């Protein structure tokens, strides 16, 4: 077996045909992790013994014909998704030794199918970042070029799949944290509609923005993994009712005015070439006017930190994780959070507290919410005439490790094309569209499609077409 190119679909066919066992497949990935990960740091922890035990249980199921799409398939899980009894640190020192007391809903669904869990993957601390350099446990490197970032915040999950250390992985996407690392690592990344996948058991960063989704080698695999984890959940008050995936649709809208600036020239050329190929395959490509998209990034970096400051208030040295002793409760709070939180987390907590404060909430937070409503209206208007909206996934390919670490604004600009989908709550997918050259290395670039709420079926069908025209 060639595990570097193996897909969920092929592994399922091979396991069912008895070409190899789940234990043999899992062992192959564990060996690959042992060989490759010391230089990449995709994993924070590998669960070798339990993974082999889960593989043995899957082989028993397969032998009896009790087979689901993910039975015996080795997966990697982002470190902010709870698995009962496992450490879930969100790559933060403040939760370094915290063990989950229950399974997240997505994990329950995967366990029911008999999936194999290889380990937990590195990420930007509490999902705050675009490069997986903000982890308290060290940066993850891009397996395609170890001098570059894999993207973030789901960079560990993306590096695990791109580096041949997992068949597929789960990540979470608050402002592009699945799609952007998918673009940088040459993968498919799907951010579902808000509420399509339960957030129960996902450590919250921005509760109105977060979504769990798949990182895979192909759009077909993204469909398989999405189908496995989606569905209504009574434990999640924002969960959507169950719905069917409807395909079809050949009209793509392009907000060209929004992509005129801030995009590398060769990335723009690749984006335009992909549109032309789709046009040749029978698609209609039309310009759409979405005048409020330029405000999406500043709106996101008001709304998201505001929700961060609220969600991370629970990590106070009393209820969860790290506790630094002091003479007063107030000093326990201060010292624990100062030691436990990294620089980017502290920055966003302070920003969020500021924009929610009595003197500034009207000037910042409430205005941001109003503009967010305008952005949603832009999407609604566009989807009245087109089936999907196309944007680049990121302004450029993977950048050098350390290149933007000291410039938060430059790092935030990496999210300019992806935060729009989270603010509107609509699904989005990044599919590889080709490569551009940097320092003699061919680096992958993603082509992003956004669809209407519950429109994953349309996006997945279009993603398959992007793969076909790419050749």
Backbone torsions as a table, in degrees:
resi	resn	phi	psi	omega
1	UNK	NA	143.6	174.8
2	UNK	-104.0	94.9	-173.4
3	UNK	-72.1	-14.4	179.1
4	UNK	-71.3	-25.1	-180.0
5	UNK	-115.4	-2.3	-175.0
6	UNK	-64.7	133.7	178.6
7	UNK	-106.3	166.7	175.0
8	UNK	-59.2	-46.2	-176.9
9	UNK	-60.6	-43.5	-179.4
10	UNK	-70.6	-40.6	178.9
11	UNK	-63.0	-38.8	177.5
12	UNK	-61.0	-46.0	179.8
13	UNK	-63.8	-41.5	-178.8
14	UNK	-67.8	-42.3	178.9
15	UNK	-63.8	-42.3	-179.8
16	UNK	-68.5	-29.1	178.7
17	UNK	-86.1	2.3	178.8
18	UNK	62.1	30.5	175.5
19	UNK	-69.7	-30.6	173.3
20	UNK	-159.6	166.6	-179.1
21	UNK	-96.2	164.5	175.4
22	UNK	-63.2	-34.8	178.0
23	UNK	-63.6	-43.0	178.5
24	UNK	-64.2	-39.9	179.1
25	UNK	-65.8	-46.3	179.8
26	UNK	-63.2	-41.5	178.5
27	UNK	-61.8	-37.9	178.7
28	UNK	-61.9	-41.4	178.7
29	UNK	-71.1	-38.8	177.2
30	UNK	-62.3	-38.9	176.9
31	UNK	-66.1	-39.0	178.3
32	UNK	-65.0	-39.7	177.7
33	UNK	-62.4	-45.4	-179.2
34	UNK	-60.8	-36.0	-178.0
35	UNK	-81.4	-41.8	-168.6
36	UNK	-96.8	-37.1	-168.1
37	UNK	-67.8	-27.7	177.3
38	UNK	-55.2	-27.4	179.4
39	UNK	-96.6	-7.0	-176.8
40	UNK	-113.8	-40.4	-179.9
41	UNK	64.2	47.9	174.6
42	UNK	-77.1	-33.3	-175.4
43	UNK	-104.0	141.7	168.3
44	UNK	-91.2	-28.5	-179.0
45	UNK	-156.0	135.8	177.7
46	UNK	-112.9	130.7	-176.1
47	UNK	-102.0	69.3	-173.0
48	UNK	-58.1	-54.1	-174.1
49	UNK	-64.2	-46.6	-178.5
50	UNK	-69.7	-32.5	177.7
51	UNK	-63.5	-42.9	178.2
52	UNK	-66.6	-36.5	177.5
53	UNK	-66.2	-40.7	177.1
54	UNK	-65.3	-36.0	177.4
55	UNK	-65.8	-41.2	177.6
56	UNK	-62.2	-42.0	177.9
57	UNK	-63.8	-37.9	177.6
58	UNK	-65.4	-40.4	178.2
59	UNK	-61.5	-36.6	176.6
60	UNK	-64.5	-42.7	177.6
61	UNK	-62.4	-43.8	-178.7
62	UNK	-63.0	-39.5	-179.7
63	UNK	-63.6	-29.3	-179.2
64	UNK	-94.8	0.2	178.9
65	UNK	83.5	7.6	179.5
66	UNK	-90.3	79.9	-169.0
67	UNK	-119.5	130.9	171.0
68	UNK	-112.3	167.2	-175.9
69	UNK	-55.5	-28.6	-176.1
70	UNK	-110.8	12.0	178.3
71	UNK	-62.0	119.6	178.3
72	UNK	81.0	7.6	-177.8
73	UNK	-91.9	121.6	-179.0
74	UNK	-76.1	123.5	-176.8
75	UNK	-123.4	155.8	172.3
76	UNK	-109.7	146.0	-173.7
77	UNK	-125.4	130.6	178.6
78	UNK	-62.5	146.9	-169.6
79	UNK	-73.6	4.8	175.7
80	UNK	-109.6	13.3	178.7
81	UNK	-110.1	122.1	-171.1
82	UNK	-74.7	133.6	170.8
83	UNK	-126.6	123.5	-172.3
84	UNK	-52.8	127.7	177.5
85	UNK	83.9	-8.5	-178.5
86	UNK	-97.9	148.4	171.6
87	UNK	-63.3	133.8	174.6
88	UNK	-132.3	98.8	-170.5
89	UNK	-102.3	-10.9	-172.6
90	UNK	52.1	31.2	179.5
91	UNK	54.3	37.3	-179.8
92	UNK	-123.2	144.2	175.9
93	UNK	-65.7	-26.2	-176.1
94	UNK	-69.4	-19.7	178.5
95	UNK	-121.4	27.1	-173.1
96	UNK	-55.9	-35.5	-176.1
97	UNK	-115.5	13.4	-178.6
98	UNK	-74.6	130.6	176.5
99	UNK	-111.4	133.2	-177.8
100	UNK	-64.5	139.2	-179.5
101	UNK	-97.7	-0.3	177.8
102	UNK	-159.1	166.3	176.6
103	UNK	-88.8	138.0	168.7
104	UNK	-65.7	159.2	-178.2
105	UNK	-61.2	-39.8	-179.3
106	UNK	-64.6	-35.3	179.0
107	UNK	-69.7	-40.1	175.7
108	UNK	-57.8	-41.0	-179.9
109	UNK	-66.6	-40.7	179.1
110	UNK	-70.1	-38.0	176.1
111	UNK	-62.8	-38.6	179.4
112	UNK	-62.7	-29.7	178.7
113	UNK	-85.3	-11.1	-179.7
114	UNK	83.8	29.9	176.9
115	UNK	-70.7	160.1	178.7
116	UNK	-107.8	130.4	-178.9
117	UNK	-103.0	113.8	-176.3
118	UNK	-79.2	-34.4	-178.3
119	UNK	164.8	-178.4	-179.6
120	UNK	-104.4	140.5	-170.6
121	UNK	-103.9	152.7	-179.9
122	UNK	-67.4	157.2	-176.4
123	UNK	-161.3	164.8	168.3
124	UNK	-64.9	139.6	-175.2
125	UNK	-52.5	124.4	-177.0
126	UNK	51.9	29.2	176.0
127	UNK	69.0	22.4	-178.0
128	UNK	-101.3	94.3	178.7
129	UNK	157.6	169.3	-178.3
130	UNK	-126.3	20.7	-174.2
131	UNK	-148.2	-6.5	-172.3
132	UNK	56.2	32.4	170.1
133	UNK	-95.8	-12.7	-175.3
134	UNK	-90.5	6.7	177.0
135	UNK	-65.6	140.1	176.2
136	UNK	-68.8	-10.5	-174.9
137	UNK	-112.5	17.4	176.4
138	UNK	102.2	155.5	-176.5
139	UNK	-74.8	151.3	169.5
140	UNK	-95.0	144.5	179.7
141	UNK	-104.0	153.3	178.0
142	UNK	-76.5	122.0	-177.3
143	UNK	-66.2	-15.4	178.1
144	UNK	-83.6	-22.6	176.3
145	UNK	-161.5	103.4	-170.8
146	UNK	-69.5	-4.5	174.5
147	UNK	-87.1	-3.8	-174.2
148	UNK	-118.4	161.5	179.6
149	UNK	-77.4	155.4	173.5
150	UNK	-88.3	-1.4	-170.3
151	UNK	91.5	173.6	-178.5
152	UNK	-157.0	171.2	6.4
153	UNK	-87.6	-8.4	-178.6
154	UNK	-87.7	36.9	-175.1
155	UNK	-65.8	-33.4	177.8
156	UNK	-65.1	-42.7	178.0
157	UNK	-63.8	-42.9	179.5
158	UNK	-65.1	-42.9	-179.6
159	UNK	-66.0	-34.2	178.6
160	UNK	-62.6	-43.4	-178.7
161	UNK	-74.2	-47.0	-178.2
162	UNK	-66.5	-28.1	-179.3
163	UNK	-89.8	9.1	178.8
164	UNK	70.9	30.7	-178.4
165	UNK	-113.9	11.2	173.3
166	UNK	-169.7	149.9	175.9
167	UNK	-68.3	-42.2	-179.0
168	UNK	-158.1	174.8	-176.9
169	UNK	-151.1	160.9	169.9
170	UNK	-102.5	138.8	171.8
171	UNK	-129.3	-177.0	172.3
172	UNK	-130.8	149.6	-172.0
173	UNK	-130.8	112.6	178.1
174	UNK	-106.7	-31.7	177.4
175	UNK	-148.4	18.8	-178.0
176	UNK	129.2	13.0	-169.8
177	UNK	-75.7	-4.9	166.3
178	UNK	-99.9	-46.8	-172.9
179	UNK	-69.5	-40.7	-177.4
180	UNK	-66.8	-46.7	174.1
181	UNK	-65.3	-30.0	174.2
182	UNK	-61.3	-43.3	178.3
183	UNK	-62.1	-45.0	-176.3
184	UNK	-72.2	-22.5	-176.7
185	UNK	-109.9	5.9	177.0
186	UNK	73.5	35.6	-177.7
187	UNK	-118.0	174.2	170.1
188	UNK	-97.5	130.3	177.8
189	UNK	-129.9	127.9	-177.3
190	UNK	-116.0	121.9	167.9
191	UNK	-98.4	111.4	-178.2
192	UNK	-70.6	170.0	171.4
193	UNK	-55.5	146.8	176.2
194	UNK	-61.2	120.8	-178.8
195	UNK	97.1	-7.2	-179.4
196	UNK	-73.0	-32.9	178.0
197	UNK	-119.4	131.0	-176.4
198	UNK	-60.2	138.5	174.4
199	UNK	-95.6	4.6	179.4
200	UNK	-65.3	118.7	-176.8
201	UNK	91.9	4.3	171.0
202	UNK	-97.3	124.7	178.2
203	UNK	-61.6	122.0	-172.8
204	UNK	-76.2	139.4	170.1
205	UNK	-113.0	-67.2	174.0
206	UNK	-120.4	102.1	-167.6
207	UNK	-65.0	-25.3	178.5
208	UNK	-90.2	3.8	-174.2
209	UNK	-124.3	-32.1	-171.7
210	UNK	-64.2	141.3	168.7
211	UNK	-150.4	140.0	172.6
212	UNK	-85.4	142.9	178.1
213	UNK	-159.4	174.2	-175.4
214	UNK	-91.2	148.3	166.9
215	UNK	-119.5	118.8	-171.2
216	UNK	-141.3	172.2	178.9
217	UNK	-83.1	-24.7	-177.2
218	UNK	-138.2	161.8	176.1
219	UNK	-66.0	-36.0	176.8
220	UNK	-58.9	-43.2	177.6
221	UNK	-64.8	-38.2	178.2
222	UNK	-61.2	-38.5	177.1
223	UNK	-63.6	-45.0	-178.4
224	UNK	-61.1	-47.6	-176.7
225	UNK	-70.9	-38.2	176.9
226	UNK	-62.9	-43.8	178.7
227	UNK	-60.2	-33.3	-177.2
228	UNK	-72.6	-32.0	-172.6
229	UNK	-104.5	-12.1	-175.4
230	UNK	-81.3	171.5	175.6
231	UNK	127.7	155.5	-178.5
232	UNK	-65.2	142.3	180.0
233	UNK	-136.1	120.7	-179.5
234	UNK	-66.2	-18.7	178.6
235	UNK	-78.7	-8.8	-179.2
236	UNK	-118.4	110.8	-177.3
237	UNK	-67.0	-14.3	178.7
238	UNK	-100.4	6.4	-175.6
239	UNK	-69.7	133.9	177.8
240	UNK	-76.7	151.9	170.1
241	UNK	-60.8	154.5	177.9
242	UNK	-60.5	144.6	179.5
243	UNK	-148.8	156.0	179.5
244	UNK	-82.8	150.1	175.2
245	UNK	-87.0	114.2	-180.0
246	UNK	-103.9	128.3	178.2
247	UNK	-92.0	-161.1	178.6
248	UNK	89.9	168.3	-179.6
249	UNK	105.8	125.7	-176.5
250	UNK	-131.4	15.9	179.7
251	UNK	-110.4	120.7	179.9
252	UNK	-115.8	127.9	177.0
253	UNK	-96.9	143.3	-179.5
254	UNK	-126.6	114.9	175.6
255	UNK	-81.5	77.1	-169.3
256	UNK	-61.1	-34.6	-179.3
257	UNK	-60.8	-28.6	-177.0
258	UNK	-76.2	-23.9	-175.0
259	UNK	-106.6	13.2	-178.8
260	UNK	-69.7	-30.5	-176.2
261	UNK	-120.0	155.6	172.8
262	UNK	78.8	14.8	-177.9
263	UNK	-121.8	129.2	178.3
264	UNK	-57.1	141.2	-174.0
265	UNK	-59.9	-42.6	-178.0
266	UNK	-73.4	-28.2	174.8
267	UNK	-69.3	-40.1	176.6
268	UNK	-62.9	-41.7	179.3
269	UNK	-62.6	-39.8	179.1
270	UNK	-67.7	-39.6	176.8
271	UNK	-60.8	-48.1	179.4
272	UNK	-63.9	-37.7	179.5
273	UNK	-65.4	-37.8	178.3
274	UNK	-65.6	-40.8	176.3
275	UNK	-60.4	-41.4	179.8
276	UNK	-65.7	-39.1	177.8
277	UNK	-64.9	-40.3	177.1
278	UNK	-65.8	-37.6	176.6
279	UNK	-61.2	-40.4	177.1
280	UNK	-67.4	-20.7	179.0
281	UNK	-92.9	10.0	174.6
282	UNK	105.2	5.5	178.9
283	UNK	-85.3	150.3	170.3
284	UNK	-98.2	126.4	179.7
285	UNK	-110.9	117.4	-176.1
286	UNK	-128.2	150.1	175.2
287	UNK	-79.7	139.8	176.2
288	UNK	-126.5	146.7	-179.7
289	UNK	-97.8	114.8	178.0
290	UNK	-129.4	77.9	-167.3
291	UNK	-65.3	-18.7	-176.1
292	UNK	-95.7	-2.2	179.5
293	UNK	-60.6	-34.9	178.7
294	UNK	-61.1	-17.6	179.8
295	UNK	-91.0	-2.4	-172.9
296	UNK	-62.4	-43.9	-176.4
297	UNK	-65.2	-49.4	176.4
298	UNK	-62.7	-35.4	176.8
299	UNK	-63.1	-44.5	-179.5
300	UNK	-60.3	-43.0	-176.7
301	UNK	-83.4	12.7	162.4
302	UNK	-107.5	-49.5	-177.6
303	UNK	-64.8	-46.9	-176.5
304	UNK	-63.0	-52.5	177.9
305	UNK	-60.3	-32.6	177.1
306	UNK	-60.7	-44.1	179.6
307	UNK	-72.6	-32.9	175.4
308	UNK	-60.1	-47.0	-176.3
309	UNK	-61.7	-32.1	177.8
310	UNK	-77.4	-47.5	-175.4
311	UNK	-67.4	-35.3	-176.3
312	UNK	-87.8	1.3	175.7
313	UNK	-64.5	-22.7	-179.1
314	UNK	-69.2	-20.5	-179.7
315	UNK	-90.9	84.6	-169.6
316	UNK	-120.6	5.8	-178.2
317	UNK	87.0	0.7	-179.0
318	UNK	-112.4	-47.6	-171.1
319	UNK	-95.8	-34.7	-175.3
320	UNK	-134.4	144.3	163.8
321	UNK	60.0	-140.2	-173.1
322	UNK	-58.2	140.4	173.5
323	UNK	-140.5	116.5	177.0
324	UNK	-96.1	118.4	-174.8
325	UNK	-70.5	145.1	179.0
326	UNK	-155.7	174.2	-174.6
327	UNK	-75.5	-26.8	-179.7
328	UNK	-128.1	158.5	177.4
329	UNK	-58.7	-42.9	-179.3
330	UNK	-58.8	-41.3	179.5
331	UNK	-71.0	-32.0	173.5
332	UNK	-60.2	-46.6	178.1
333	UNK	-57.0	-52.4	-174.3
334	UNK	-62.1	-49.7	-174.9
335	UNK	-69.4	-39.5	179.2
336	UNK	-62.9	-46.9	-176.7
337	UNK	-71.7	-32.1	177.9
338	UNK	-66.9	-39.6	-179.8
339	UNK	-80.1	-38.6	-170.5
340	UNK	-81.9	-28.9	-176.8
341	UNK	-98.5	141.8	174.9
342	UNK	-81.0	177.5	-173.6
343	UNK	-61.8	-45.7	-177.5
344	UNK	-67.2	-38.1	178.3
345	UNK	-64.2	-44.9	178.5
346	UNK	-62.8	-39.7	179.5
347	UNK	-60.0	-44.8	-177.0
348	UNK	-73.8	-33.9	175.3
349	UNK	-62.2	-45.2	179.8
350	UNK	-64.7	-43.1	178.2
351	UNK	-62.0	-45.4	-179.1
352	UNK	-65.1	-39.7	177.4
353	UNK	-64.2	-38.4	178.8
354	UNK	-63.5	-49.5	-175.3
355	UNK	-71.9	-15.1	176.6
356	UNK	-96.8	-6.4	-175.1
357	UNK	-68.8	158.7	-172.0
358	UNK	-57.3	-36.5	-176.2
359	UNK	-81.8	-11.8	-171.7
360	UNK	-129.5	-6.3	-176.7
361	UNK	-63.0	-36.3	177.7
362	UNK	-68.0	-39.2	-176.1
363	UNK	-73.4	-29.4	-173.9
364	UNK	-118.5	-67.2	-169.9
365	UNK	-63.6	-48.2	-177.8
366	UNK	-67.5	-34.6	175.7
367	UNK	-67.6	-38.6	178.3
368	UNK	-62.9	-40.9	177.7
369	UNK	-63.2	-37.8	179.1
370	UNK	-66.0	-42.2	178.5
371	UNK	-68.9	-33.7	175.5
372	UNK	-58.6	-39.8	177.5
373	UNK	-63.8	-35.8	177.3
374	UNK	-67.5	-37.9	177.9
375	UNK	-63.8	-43.4	176.1
376	UNK	-59.7	-40.3	179.4
377	UNK	-64.5	-36.3	175.8
378	UNK	-60.0	-42.8	178.5
379	UNK	-64.8	-45.4	-179.9
380	UNK	-58.8	-42.8	179.5
381	UNK	-64.9	-42.8	-179.6
382	UNK	-64.5	-42.0	-177.2
383	UNK	-72.3	-6.2	172.9
384	UNK	-74.3	-18.3	-176.9
385	UNK	-123.0	-18.4	-179.9
386	UNK	-129.1	162.4	-179.0
387	UNK	-91.8	-22.9	179.9
388	UNK	-157.0	161.2	177.1
389	UNK	-118.5	133.0	-178.3
390	UNK	-105.0	135.2	173.6
391	UNK	-144.2	156.9	167.0
392	UNK	-61.3	154.0	176.6
393	UNK	-76.7	-41.5	-178.8
394	UNK	-143.4	159.8	-177.9
395	UNK	-65.8	-23.3	-178.9
396	UNK	-157.1	-177.7	177.0
397	UNK	-76.9	-174.9	179.7
398	UNK	-57.3	134.0	-179.9
399	UNK	-99.1	169.9	-175.8
400	UNK	-67.8	144.6	173.6
401	UNK	-60.9	128.8	-178.8
402	UNK	88.1	-11.3	-174.6
403	UNK	-62.7	-37.5	-175.9
404	UNK	-120.5	8.4	-173.8
405	UNK	-64.1	-30.0	-177.8
406	UNK	-94.6	3.6	-178.0
407	UNK	-127.7	88.6	-176.5
408	UNK	-56.3	-37.5	-178.1
409	UNK	-66.0	-40.9	176.7
410	UNK	-62.9	-38.1	178.0
411	UNK	-66.5	-42.0	-179.4
412	UNK	-63.5	-32.7	-179.6
413	UNK	-66.0	-17.0	175.5
414	UNK	-63.1	-20.5	-176.5
415	UNK	-95.3	5.8	-168.1
416	UNK	-59.2	-34.9	-177.5
417	UNK	-93.6	-9.2	-174.7
418	UNK	-104.6	-28.4	-175.6
419	UNK	-65.6	-22.3	-176.4
420	UNK	-58.1	-41.2	-178.1
421	UNK	-66.2	-37.3	179.7
422	UNK	-69.8	-39.8	178.4
423	UNK	-64.1	-36.1	-179.5
424	UNK	-86.8	-14.6	-179.8
425	UNK	77.8	13.0	-175.4
426	UNK	-93.6	158.5	178.3
427	UNK	-75.5	154.2	178.9
428	UNK	-150.6	149.4	-179.6
429	UNK	-135.5	142.2	171.9
430	UNK	-112.8	127.7	-179.2
431	UNK	-124.7	135.3	179.1
432	UNK	-56.7	135.3	-178.7
433	UNK	-121.3	1.6	-178.9
434	UNK	140.9	-166.3	-177.4
435	UNK	-132.8	157.7	171.1
436	UNK	-127.2	155.5	-174.7
437	UNK	-94.1	133.0	172.2
438	UNK	-139.5	120.9	178.9
439	UNK	54.3	36.8	177.7
440	UNK	79.9	6.7	-179.8
441	UNK	-113.5	134.0	175.9
442	UNK	-81.8	114.4	-176.8
443	UNK	-110.2	135.6	-176.4
444	UNK	-71.5	155.1	178.5
445	UNK	-133.8	140.4	-178.5
446	UNK	-98.5	148.8	173.7
447	UNK	-110.5	121.9	-172.6
448	UNK	-104.7	136.0	174.9
449	UNK	-124.7	135.3	176.7
450	UNK	-118.6	138.6	-177.7
451	UNK	-123.6	174.6	177.5
452	UNK	-70.0	163.8	177.2
453	UNK	-50.4	134.3	-176.8
454	UNK	68.1	18.4	-175.3
455	UNK	-97.2	25.0	-178.9
456	UNK	-60.5	-34.8	-179.4
457	UNK	-60.5	-41.0	177.6
458	UNK	-64.0	-45.7	-177.9
459	UNK	-65.1	-41.3	-179.8
460	UNK	-65.3	-39.2	176.9
461	UNK	-64.5	-42.4	178.7
462	UNK	-67.7	-37.5	177.8
463	UNK	-60.0	-39.5	176.8
464	UNK	-63.9	-36.7	177.0
465	UNK	-67.9	-37.0	175.8
466	UNK	-61.0	-42.6	177.8
467	UNK	-62.6	-38.2	-179.5
468	UNK	-68.5	-44.4	-177.1
469	UNK	-74.0	-24.0	176.9
470	UNK	-66.7	-33.5	177.6
471	UNK	79.8	NA	NA
